C-alpha cells in the first residue's frame, strides 16, 4: 500500500458503517486498546499482557477495532489510523 493511501483518512460506508464503528468504540476495553496503540504498544501479546487478557480475546477485540477502521495491521503489530487519531482527539478526549 502506498504511503499516500496509508495516510488517507478512511470513513465508513454510510450510516450503517458509522453506527457499527460507534458501537465498537462504546466498549471501554476497546477504547483502552486504541489508546495503548496510539501510545506505541503495537503487538497483540503486549496489549493482552497490559490489559490482563488472554491473547485470543485481545485479538478478537483488535479485529473489531480494525473493522471499525480505527486501527490497521502495521509492521511490528498494530497501528492507529488517521480515523482512529481523529476519534481520540475529538471524542475520547472529551469523555
Phi and psi restraints in degrees (value plus and minus 20) as a CYANA .aco file:
   2 UNK   PHI     -90.1   -50.1
   2 UNK   PSI     137.2   177.2
   3 UNK   PHI     -84.9   -44.9
   3 UNK   PSI     -50.6   -10.6
   4 UNK   PHI     -85.0   -45.0
   4 UNK   PSI     -62.8   -22.8
   5 UNK   PHI     -85.9   -45.9
   5 UNK   PSI     -60.1   -20.1
   6 UNK   PHI     -85.3   -45.3
   6 UNK   PSI     -58.1   -18.1
   7 UNK   PHI     -99.2   -59.2
   7 UNK   PSI     -29.9    10.1
   8 UNK   PHI     -90.2   -50.2
   8 UNK   PSI     111.4   151.4
   9 UNK   PHI     -92.5   -52.5
   9 UNK   PSI     105.6   145.6
  10 UNK   PHI    -117.6   -77.6
  10 UNK   PSI     119.8   159.8
  11 UNK   PHI    -138.6   -98.6
  11 UNK   PSI     144.7   184.7
  12 UNK   PHI    -102.0   -62.0
  12 UNK   PSI     131.4   171.4
  13 UNK   PHI    -100.7   -60.7
  13 UNK   PSI      79.7   119.7
  14 UNK   PHI      51.1    91.1
  14 UNK   PSI    -193.6  -153.6
  15 UNK   PHI     -86.7   -46.7
  15 UNK   PSI     -53.3   -13.3
  16 UNK   PHI     -85.1   -45.1
  16 UNK   PSI     -65.5   -25.5
  17 UNK   PHI     -84.6   -44.6
  17 UNK   PSI     -60.0   -20.0
  18 UNK   PHI     -84.3   -44.3
  18 UNK   PSI     -63.9   -23.9
  19 UNK   PHI     -83.0   -43.0
  19 UNK   PSI     -61.7   -21.7
  20 UNK   PHI     -78.3   -38.3
  20 UNK   PSI     -66.9   -26.9
  21 UNK   PHI     -81.4   -41.4
  21 UNK   PSI     -62.1   -22.1
  22 UNK   PHI     -84.9   -44.9
  22 UNK   PSI     -57.9   -17.9
  23 UNK   PHI     -85.9   -45.9
  23 UNK   PSI     -61.7   -21.7
  24 UNK   PHI     -80.2   -40.2
  24 UNK   PSI     -62.5   -22.5
  25 UNK   PHI    -101.5   -61.5
  25 UNK   PSI     -22.5    17.5
  26 UNK   PHI     -93.0   -53.0
  26 UNK   PSI     -42.7    -2.7
  27 UNK   PHI     -95.7   -55.7
  27 UNK   PSI      98.5   138.5
  28 UNK   PHI     -79.3   -39.3
  28 UNK   PSI     -53.2   -13.2
  29 UNK   PHI     -83.8   -43.8
  29 UNK   PSI     -60.8   -20.8
  30 UNK   PHI     -87.6   -47.6
  30 UNK   PSI     -57.4   -17.4
  31 UNK   PHI     -85.0   -45.0
  31 UNK   PSI     -59.4   -19.4
  32 UNK   PHI     -82.8   -42.8
  32 UNK   PSI     -60.3   -20.3
  33 UNK   PHI     -82.2   -42.2
  33 UNK   PSI     -63.6   -23.6
  34 UNK   PHI     -80.4   -40.4
  34 UNK   PSI     -62.0   -22.0
  35 UNK   PHI     -85.5   -45.5
  35 UNK   PSI     -62.2   -22.2
  36 UNK   PHI     -79.2   -39.2
  36 UNK   PSI     -64.7   -24.7
  37 UNK   PHI     -84.3   -44.3
  37 UNK   PSI     -62.0   -22.0
  38 UNK   PHI     -82.1   -42.1
  38 UNK   PSI     -49.0    -9.0
  39 UNK   PHI    -111.7   -71.7
  39 UNK   PSI     -11.5    28.5
  40 UNK   PHI      84.4   124.4
  40 UNK   PSI     -21.2    18.8
  41 UNK   PHI    -106.3   -66.3
  41 UNK   PSI      93.4   133.4
  42 UNK   PHI    -129.3   -89.3
  42 UNK   PSI     -49.6    -9.6
  43 UNK   PHI    -109.8   -69.8
  43 UNK   PSI     123.4   163.4
  44 UNK   PHI     -74.5   -34.5
  44 UNK   PSI     -65.8   -25.8
  45 UNK   PHI     -82.2   -42.2
  45 UNK   PSI     -58.8   -18.8
  46 UNK   PHI     -85.4   -45.4
  46 UNK   PSI     -63.3   -23.3
  47 UNK   PHI     -84.1   -44.1
  47 UNK   PSI     -65.2   -25.2
  48 UNK   PHI     -79.6   -39.6
  48 UNK   PSI     -66.0   -26.0
  49 UNK   PHI     -84.7   -44.7
  49 UNK   PSI     -63.8   -23.8
  50 UNK   PHI     -80.4   -40.4
  50 UNK   PSI     -54.2   -14.2
  51 UNK   PHI    -120.8   -80.8
  51 UNK   PSI     -19.3    20.7
  52 UNK   PHI      48.7    88.7
  52 UNK   PSI      18.2    58.2
  53 UNK   PHI    -133.3   -93.3
  53 UNK   PSI     135.6   175.6
  54 UNK   PHI     -90.5   -50.5
  54 UNK   PSI     125.3   165.3
  55 UNK   PHI     -76.1   -36.1
  55 UNK   PSI     -61.9   -21.9
  56 UNK   PHI     -82.7   -42.7
  56 UNK   PSI     -55.7   -15.7
  57 UNK   PHI     -89.0   -49.0
  57 UNK   PSI     -61.4   -21.4
  58 UNK   PHI     -81.0   -41.0
  58 UNK   PSI     -63.5   -23.5
  59 UNK   PHI     -80.0   -40.0
  59 UNK   PSI     -61.5   -21.5
  60 UNK   PHI     -77.8   -37.8
  60 UNK   PSI     -70.3   -30.3
  61 UNK   PHI     -87.2   -47.2
  61 UNK   PSI     -55.8   -15.8
  62 UNK   PHI     -84.7   -44.7
  62 UNK   PSI     -58.7   -18.7
  63 UNK   PHI     -85.5   -45.5
  63 UNK   PSI     -55.5   -15.5
  64 UNK   PHI     -82.8   -42.8
  64 UNK   PSI     -63.3   -23.3
  65 UNK   PHI     -84.3   -44.3
  65 UNK   PSI     -56.6   -16.6
  66 UNK   PHI     -85.3   -45.3
  66 UNK   PSI     -62.8   -22.8
  67 UNK   PHI     -84.3   -44.3
  67 UNK   PSI     -47.4    -7.4
  68 UNK   PHI    -102.4   -62.4
  68 UNK   PSI     -19.3    20.7
  69 UNK   PHI      49.7    89.7
  69 UNK   PSI       1.6    41.6
  70 UNK   PHI    -122.5   -82.5
  70 UNK   PSI     -34.9     5.1
  71 UNK   PHI    -155.9  -115.9
  71 UNK   PSI     144.3   184.3
  72 UNK   PHI    -168.5  -128.5
  72 UNK   PSI     137.4   177.4
  73 UNK   PHI     -89.3   -49.3
  73 UNK   PSI     115.4   155.4
  74 UNK   PHI    -158.1  -118.1
  74 UNK   PSI     151.7   191.7
  75 UNK   PHI     -78.8   -38.8
  75 UNK   PSI     107.6   147.6
  76 UNK   PHI      63.4   103.4
  76 UNK   PSI     -10.7    29.3
  77 UNK   PHI     114.5   154.5
  77 UNK   PSI    -142.2  -102.2
  78 UNK   PHI    -133.5   -93.5
  78 UNK   PSI     130.6   170.6
  79 UNK   PHI    -155.0  -115.0
  79 UNK   PSI     131.5   171.5
  80 UNK   PHI    -100.4   -60.4
  80 UNK   PSI     123.4   163.4
  81 UNK   PHI    -111.4   -71.4
  81 UNK   PSI     145.1   185.1
  82 UNK   PHI     -76.8   -36.8
  82 UNK   PSI     -54.3   -14.3
  83 UNK   PHI     -84.1   -44.1
  83 UNK   PSI     -61.6   -21.6
  84 UNK   PHI     -84.0   -44.0
  84 UNK   PSI     -59.9   -19.9
  85 UNK   PHI     -82.8   -42.8
  85 UNK   PSI     -61.4   -21.4
  86 UNK   PHI     -83.3   -43.3
  86 UNK   PSI     -60.3   -20.3
  87 UNK   PHI     -79.6   -39.6
  87 UNK   PSI     -68.4   -28.4
  88 UNK   PHI     -82.6   -42.6
  88 UNK   PSI     -60.9   -20.9
  89 UNK   PHI     -90.5   -50.5
  89 UNK   PSI     -61.3   -21.3
  90 UNK   PHI    -121.9   -81.9
  90 UNK   PSI     -39.3     0.7
  91 UNK   PHI    -135.5   -95.5
  91 UNK   PSI     -79.3   -39.3
  92 UNK   PHI     -82.6   -42.6
  92 UNK   PSI     -57.8   -17.8
  93 UNK   PHI     -84.4   -44.4
  93 UNK   PSI     -39.9     0.1
  94 UNK   PHI    -117.4   -77.4
  94 UNK   PSI     -16.8    23.2
